[in-house]
Every structure is written in structure tokens, then in C-alpha cells.
Amino acid sequence: MEEKKYLKWYNKVGYGSGDLAGNVVYAFLSSFVMLYLTNTVGLNPGIIGTLIMVSKLFDGISDMFFGTMIDKTKSKLGKARPWMLYAYIGCAVTLVANFAIPDTLGTTAQYAWFFAYTLLNAVFFTANNIAYASLVTFCTKNSRERVEMGSCRFIFAFSTSLLIQSVTVQFVRAAGGGAAAWRTVAVVYAVIGLIVNTISV
């Protein structure tokens, strides 16, 4: 027997677009935060790398926590969508904060600023991403539709990462270069991500 179909084509595309929002944050941070911190702010790459590693250890613990919280959630938006929606606000704010380190702070305070906001970003991103991934099981019981949703997600993720890595340096230069330009680019990416994530939800 043919499996019952639950989704239209635009549902699958709408789901996949959520990874555009996710990779605006992930690709921008993972590819360019070190460049910004070392070349623009003037921080030590070894210390920055260590702080990122420590934040990822905390991130691993939060994975299990948010999985449990999503299972226990009851709302008009269902179990996963509230987490996907509201956690992305935190992703957007912390993305901008990571590229807006005040130059009036001392070096130690700048490291502390970065560590606090990269840790918070990892936590919010985990909440958003786990909720987003779990939507597949809530949206359809059709195995083919689940595969198609995953394919749409992969297309958006790969395309967004490629685009971010291709245009960001030129975007920063066009914005004037320097710390203010990085902050402007971060704000633009955060707003794009917020809009697309909300549509996907």
C-alpha cells in the first residue's frame, strides 16, 4: 500500500529553509569569528581556540537537557516549534554580540565577553537545532516525505554555508572594514536569520 501523504511541496521547502537560518549563524561564526577576533580586535588565537573548545564541552551537556525539555513541552505550537522560534532570538542576539566586542574593554574583559556570548550562542543554537531536527518526526509519518524534508534541509544548509563563505569578506569591505563593519554584517545576518527561521516555524 502507498503511504499516506501529509505534506505539500511548500511544507518541505519551508522546513528546509530553517537550515538557511541555522547556517547564517553557524557558518558565519565558525568561519569568521577567529578572523575578526585576531585581525580586528587583536586577541590571541590560542586563547580564543581554548575558549571555543571549553564552550563546546558545555554544549554537549545541553544537548541531552534540551531533548528532554522538548519531550515535556506542551503548547499551541506543539513540542518543538516554540523552542525553535524563541531559541533563535538568543542565537541572533549572541551572534551580534560576538562581533561587537567593545574596544573600551581591557583584554581580559574582552576574552570574558567573547566566552560568555559564544557559550550562550552554543546553548541557544543547540535548543534551536534539536527542536528543528525533531520536527521531521512530528510533521509526517511518511518515510519518503521524511527523506525529502532531509534533502531540502541539506540543500539549504550547503547553499547557505557556501554563500556566507563566499561573500562575507567582500561584504565587510563594502561596509567599510574594521570592527564597525563586522558588527553591521552580523546584524544583517541576524535579521535575515530571524525572518527565515520565523517563516520556517
C-alpha positions in Angstrom: 0.0 0.0 0.0 1.1 3.5 -0.7 1.9 5.6 2.4 -0.5 8.4 3.3 0.9 11.8 2.3 0.9 14.6 4.9 2.8 17.5 3.3 2.7 19.8 0.3 5.9 20.8 -1.6 5.9 24.2 0.1 5.8 22.5 3.6 9.0 20.6 2.6 10.7 23.8 1.3 9.5 25.8 4.3 11.1 23.2 6.6 14.3 23.1 4.7 14.6 26.9 4.8 15.1 26.6 8.6 18.7 25.4 7.9 19.3 28.7 6.0 18.6 30.5 9.3 20.8 28.0 11.3 23.7 28.2 8.9 23.6 32.0 8.8 24.7 31.7 12.4 26.9 28.6 12.3 28.8 29.3 9.0 29.4 33.0 9.9 30.7 32.2 13.4 32.7 29.1 12.6 34.3 30.6 9.5 34.9 34.2 10.6 34.9 34.8 14.3 38.6 33.9 14.6 39.5 36.3 11.8 37.5 39.1 13.5 39.0 38.4 16.9 42.6 38.2 15.9 42.9 40.6 13.0 40.4 43.3 14.1 40.2 43.0 17.9 43.8 41.8 18.4 43.2 38.8 20.7 45.4 35.7 21.0 44.2 32.9 18.7 45.4 30.2 21.1 43.3 31.6 23.9 40.3 32.0 21.6 40.6 28.4 20.4 40.7 27.2 24.0 37.6 29.2 25.0 35.8 27.8 22.0 36.7 24.3 22.9 35.5 24.8 26.5 32.2 26.2 25.3 31.7 23.1 23.1 32.1 20.9 26.2 29.2 22.7 27.9 27.3 22.4 24.6 27.5 18.7 24.7 25.7 18.6 28.1 23.0 20.9 26.9 22.1 18.5 24.1 20.6 16.0 26.5 18.9 18.7 28.5 17.0 20.3 25.6 16.0 16.9 24.2 14.2 16.1 27.5 12.7 19.6 27.7 11.2 19.3 24.1 9.6 16.0 25.1 7.9 17.6 28.1 6.7 20.7 26.2 3.0 21.3 25.6 1.9 24.4 23.7 -0.3 25.6 20.9 2.7 25.4 18.6 3.4 21.8 19.6 6.5 20.5 21.3 9.4 21.6 19.1 8.3 24.8 17.4 8.3 27.0 20.5 12.0 26.1 21.1 12.9 26.6 17.5 11.2 30.0 17.5 12.4 31.5 20.7 15.9 30.0 20.9 16.7 31.7 17.6 16.2 35.1 19.2 19.0 34.2 21.5 21.1 32.9 18.6 20.6 36.3 16.8 21.5 38.4 19.8 24.6 36.4 20.7 25.7 36.3 17.1 25.8 40.1 17.0 27.4 40.3 20.5 30.3 38.0 19.3 31.1 40.5 16.6 30.6 43.6 18.7 33.2 43.4 21.4 33.7 46.9 22.9 37.2 48.2 22.2 36.9 50.2 25.5 37.2 46.9 27.5 40.5 45.6 28.7 41.9 42.5 27.1 40.8 40.1 29.9 37.3 41.6 29.8 37.2 41.1 26.0 38.1 37.4 26.5 35.3 37.1 29.1 32.8 38.9 26.8 33.6 36.5 24.0 33.5 33.4 26.1 30.2 34.4 27.7 28.5 35.1 24.4 30.0 32.2 22.5 28.8 29.9 25.3 25.3 31.4 25.2 25.2 31.1 21.4 26.1 27.4 21.6 23.3 26.8 24.1 20.7 28.7 22.1 21.9 27.1 18.8 21.6 23.7 20.4 18.0 24.4 21.6 17.0 25.7 18.1 18.7 22.9 16.2 17.5 20.0 18.2 13.9 21.3 18.0 14.3 21.9 14.3 15.7 18.3 13.7 12.9 16.8 15.7 10.2 18.4 13.6 10.6 15.7 11.0 9.0 13.1 13.3 6.2 15.5 14.2 5.3 16.6 10.7 4.8 13.3 8.9 4.8 9.5 9.3 5.5 9.1 5.6 9.1 7.7 5.3 9.5 9.2 1.8 8.4 12.7 2.9 10.9 12.5 5.8 13.7 11.8 3.3 12.5 14.7 1.1 12.5 17.0 4.1 16.0 16.0 4.9 17.1 16.6 1.3 15.5 20.1 1.4 17.4 20.8 4.6 20.7 19.7 3.1 20.3 21.9 0.0 19.6 24.9 2.1 22.4 24.2 4.6 25.0 23.6 1.9 24.0 26.6 -0.2 23.9 29.0 2.8 27.3 27.9 4.0 28.8 28.3 0.5 27.2 31.7 0.1 28.3 33.0 3.6 31.9 31.9 3.0 31.9 33.4 -0.5 30.5 36.9 0.2 31.3 37.8 3.8 34.8 39.2 3.3 33.6 41.4 0.4 30.6 42.4 2.4 32.8 43.5 5.3 35.0 45.5 3.0 31.9 47.1 1.3 30.7 48.1 4.8 33.9 50.0 5.4 36.1 47.4 7.1 37.1 47.3 10.7 35.1 46.5 13.8 32.0 48.5 12.9 31.8 46.7 9.5 31.9 43.3 11.2 29.1 44.4 13.6 27.0 45.6 10.7 27.4 42.4 8.8 26.5 40.4 11.9 23.3 42.5 12.4 22.3 41.9 8.7 22.8 38.1 9.0 21.0 38.0 12.4 18.0 39.8 10.9 17.9 37.5 7.8 18.1 34.5 10.1 15.3 35.7 12.3 13.0 36.3 9.4 13.7 33.0 7.7 13.5 31.0 11.0 10.2 32.5 11.8 8.8 31.7 8.4 10.1 28.1 8.7 8.4 27.8 12.2 
